[in-house]
Amino acid sequence: MSLDPAVRARIETLLQGNRAVLFMKGSPTTPQCGFSAKAVSALEAVGVDYATVNVLEDGEIREGIKAYGDWPTIPQLYVDGELVGGSDIIEQMVGSGELHGLFGVAPPDRTPPSISITPAAREMIAKAVGDAGGDYVLQVDIDASFRTRLQLAPRSASAILARADGIDVQFDLAGARRADGMTIDFADDIRGRGLVIENPNAPRPVQEISPAEANDRLAAGTLTLVDVRPPEERATASVARPFEVLDGDAITRLQQLPKDTPLAFLCHRGGRSQQAAEHFRNQGFTQVYNVVGGIDAWSDSVDGSVPKY
C-alpha cells in the first residue's frame, strides 16, 4: 500500500513532536477496543508520558499509519520515531521490564498481589480450569477505571502470578498493582449467578447528595461544586455559592486537583451531572457526588429565588 506524501508528513510531525505516540481506537479514558485498552493499561503501568492519536477520528491516519510502519493492526506504539508494536508486544515488554529500560525508568515491581478466594468461588474456578484442560489459569484484567474482567487463559510467562487457596490467578503488571487485597467470591442471589469481585482499591461509586446537604458542605468549605451546564443555562439559573464549571481549560484544572477532593456535580435535573461525576470517578477521584434533582431541586429545597426553567 502506497502512502500519500501529505499523510506521511502528518505522521512524521506527530512522531517528531512526541517521544512516545500511541495510535489507538478511542482515548485513554474511553478506549474503543479491547486491544487499545490493554495498550493503555500497559503504558500506565510504566508511568511515562505519551501522546495518543484516536484513529477513529481520522481515516487518513488510520490507514496511513498501517502503511507507514508496515503493521496491519491498531493500536501501534512508536517511541523515538520507531515502531515498537501492538498491544501484545507492549504487554510483553512491560512485563519483562524491557519497555521500562527503553524509557529509562526503574524496572517494574513484580511482587504478586495478595488476594483471597472464597470456598464457593474456589470450587467454581477449579472446575472451570479442570474442564478447560491444558495449562489454563484464571486471568484477571483490571483497567485504570477498575473495570474488571475474568477469563480462563493459557499460563503466561510474562504475567504476574498470584496463588490463593491452591488457585493460580494471573495479572498484567498494572492489574497486579490494582488487585492487592482483592477478594473473589461467588454469588447466587439477586445479583445473578457468577463470580463477584470486591476490590478495596477501586474508587467508591458516585454517591447521591441532596441539595440541602451540598449547600451545608459548601458553606463549611468541605465540598467543591461543579456546575456542568453550559453558560446560557447558568445565566438563567445559578446557585448563590461559589462553583466550578467545565468550560474551556477548567476541566483540566479540576483533573489536577488531589484525587481525594470531594466533588459534587450539578446540572438541570441530575442526568448530565451523573455522567460528569462518573467521568471524574473514572479519573481516580474517590469522593464524587451527584446533586439529586439538579438546580430544579435546589430551587425547591434550598433557595426559592433560583429560577426554574
N, C-alpha and C positions, 0 to 999 in steps of 0.2 A: 504494500500500500504506500503510495507516494504521499508526501506531506507538503501541504501548501506552505510556501515560504513565510507568509504572513502569520500562519498558525505556529510555525516553528519559532518565529521571533517572539510571539506572545509567551510561549512555553519557556523559552530561554530567559526572558525578562523575569518571569516568576522564579525560576531557579537561581538566577543571579542575585535576586533581591532577598532571598531567604536561604539560610543554610540548609534547613530541612523543610521539605514540602510533601504533604500527603495529599494525593489526588484521590478523592473518595466520593461516595454517594451520600449526600446529606452533609451535616455538620457534626462536630464533636459532641454537641449536646443532644442532637437528634439525628443519629446515623440512619440512613435509609436502606441499609442491607446489613446482614449479619457479619459479613467479612469486613466491612468498613468499621463496624462496632468493635470487632476483635482487634483491628489495627490501632484504633484509638486507645483502647484499653491497654494494649501493649506499650504504646508510646508514653502514656500517662504513668505507667509503672517505672519508666526510665526517669521521668521527671525533667524533661527538657522542653524548650520552646520549639514549636514547629508551626508552620503555616499550613492551611488547608485550602483546597480548591474543590468546590462542590461541582462535580462534572454533570450532575443532573440539570444544572442551570446554564450549561454552556455546551451545546452539542459539538461545536468545533474542537474544544479542548478534550471532550470525552473521547472522540475518535482520534484526535491528533496525538494525544499522549500515548495511545496504544502503538501508533506508528513510530513515534519519537524514540521510545525505548525498546521497540520490538517485543512488547509484552502485551498479551491479548486481554487481560482482565483488569478490573478495578476492585480494590484500591491498589495504588502504587506509591511507594515511598522513595523519594530522592533525597540524598544527603550530599552536600558539596557538589551538586550538579550531576551526581552519578546515581543510577538506578540501584536501589537496594533489593526491592522485590515486593511481593504481595503480602497478604496477611499471614499466611503460613510461615513464610521466611522471616517476617518481622517477629512473630511469636517465638520462633526457634532462636533467633539471635538475642532476643530479650532473655529468654530462659537460660541460655548459655552464658550470658554476660557480654557477648560479642558486640551488641549494639551499645551497651554502656561504654565499652572501650572505644568505639568509634566516636562517641561524643565526649570522651574524656571524663566520665563520671565514675564514681565508685561502683564496684561490682555489686550485683543485687544480693539482698539478704534472702537466702533460700530456706530459712527456718520454716518448717511446716506449721500451719496454724493449729491451735488447739480447738478441736471440735467434739461435739457429743452426738451420739445417735441413740435414740430411744430403742428399747427392745422391739417394739412393734415395727419401727422403721427398719431396724436391722433385719428382721425376718423377711420383710418385703424385698429389700435390696439384695440380700443374699440369694433369694430365689431368682430374682431377675438376672443377676450375674451368672448364676449356675445355668439358667436356661439359655443364656446367650452363647455359652461355650467359648473356648479360646481364652486369651488373656485380656478380658474386659474388666474395667473398673467403673465406679461411679465418677463421672466428671461433673464438677460444679463450676459454672461460669457466673461471675458477679461483675456487672458493669459499673461504670462510675456513678450511676444513679441507684445502685444497689438492686437493680432488677436481676433476678437470679433464675438460672436455667439449669436443670438437672437432666443428664442423659447418660447412657452407657456408651463408653468409648474405649478403643484399644489403649492399653497402657502406653504412656509416652515417656521416653527418657528425658525429655526437656521439661516435663511438668513437675510441679511440687506435690509430693505425695504425703498425705496425712492418713493415719490409721486410727480408727475408733472402734472398739469392741470387735476387732477382727475384720472390719470392713475397710478396704482401701479406697480413698477418695482423692482424686487428683484435681489440681487447680493450676491456672496460669499464674504468673508472678503477681499481677495486680489483684487477681481474685483471692490469692492466698492472704494478702495483707488485709483484705476486707472481711475475711472469714473468721478471724480469730475470735473464739468464744461462741461461734455459731452452733445451733442445735438443729438436727434433722429429726423431725417427728413424723408420725403417720396419723392422718385424720380420717375418720369415717363418721362424719357428723354433718351439720348444716352447711359446712364449708365444702362438702364433697368428700370424695374418697381418693386419697393420694398423699404424697409426701408434702410436708409443710416445713418451711424454713423460719426459724426465729434467729434474727441477727442483731445483736446489741449495738453493732456499729452503724446500722442503717439510720439515716435521718428519720426523725419522728414524722408521722403523717401530718399533712396540713390539718390544723385544728380550727374549729369554729370559734369565733369570738363575737359576742353581742356588741352592738354599737355603744351601749352604756359602759360595758367593761373596757372597751377600747378607749372611750373618752376618758375614763378614770385613769387608765395607764398612761395615756398621753399627758394628762395633767401631772402625773407623778414622774414623768420623764423615763418610764421603763418600756417604752414601745415606740417604734418608728412606723408611721402611717404612710402608705404608698397609694396614691390615687391613680389608678391605671387608665382612667378615662381620657379622651383627647381634650385639647384645650377648650374647644367650643362647648363641651358638656360641663367642664369645670367652671366656665364662665356663667353658665346657667345656674348651677348649684354647687357649693363647696362647703366643707366643714370649717368651723371657726377655730381650727387648730393648725399648727404647722404640719405640713405634709410634704412628702417627696412625690415626684412624678417619673414617668418613663420616657419623657420626651428627649430627643437629641442624645447627648452623651450621658444623660442622667442614669441610664440603666447600667452603664459601665462603672460609674461611681458607686452605685449600690452594690454591684457584684464584688467590689473591692472591700466592702465592709467585713469585719470579723464574722466568721460563719455562725457564731452564737448570738448575733444581733437579733433581737426579737423584731420581726417584720409583720405588719398587718396590712392586707391588701383590700382596697375598696373600689367598687365600681357602681353602676346604677342600681342593680338588684342582686349582685353576687356571682353571676356567671363568669364574666371576664376576669374578675379578681381571683376566682378559684383557679383558672388556668394560669394566671401570672404567679400565684402562690406555688402551684405545682412546679413551675419552671424554676423558681428560686430554691425550692426544696431539692430539685434535681441538681442544682449547683452546689449542694452541700450545706445549705443553711438549715440549722437544727431547730429553730423556733419560728415557725411560719404559721400565720393565721389568715383566715378569710373572714371579713366582716359580714356577718349574716344579714341578708336583705339589702346591703349596699346603702347608698345615700338616701334612698327612699325610707329605709328603716331608721336611719339616723335622724331624719326629719320627724318621724313618728315618735321616737323614744328619747331623743337627746335634745334636739334643737328644732322646735317647730317653725323657726324663722327661715330654715333652709327650704327653698322652693322644691316642690315635687314636679316632675315633668314626665 
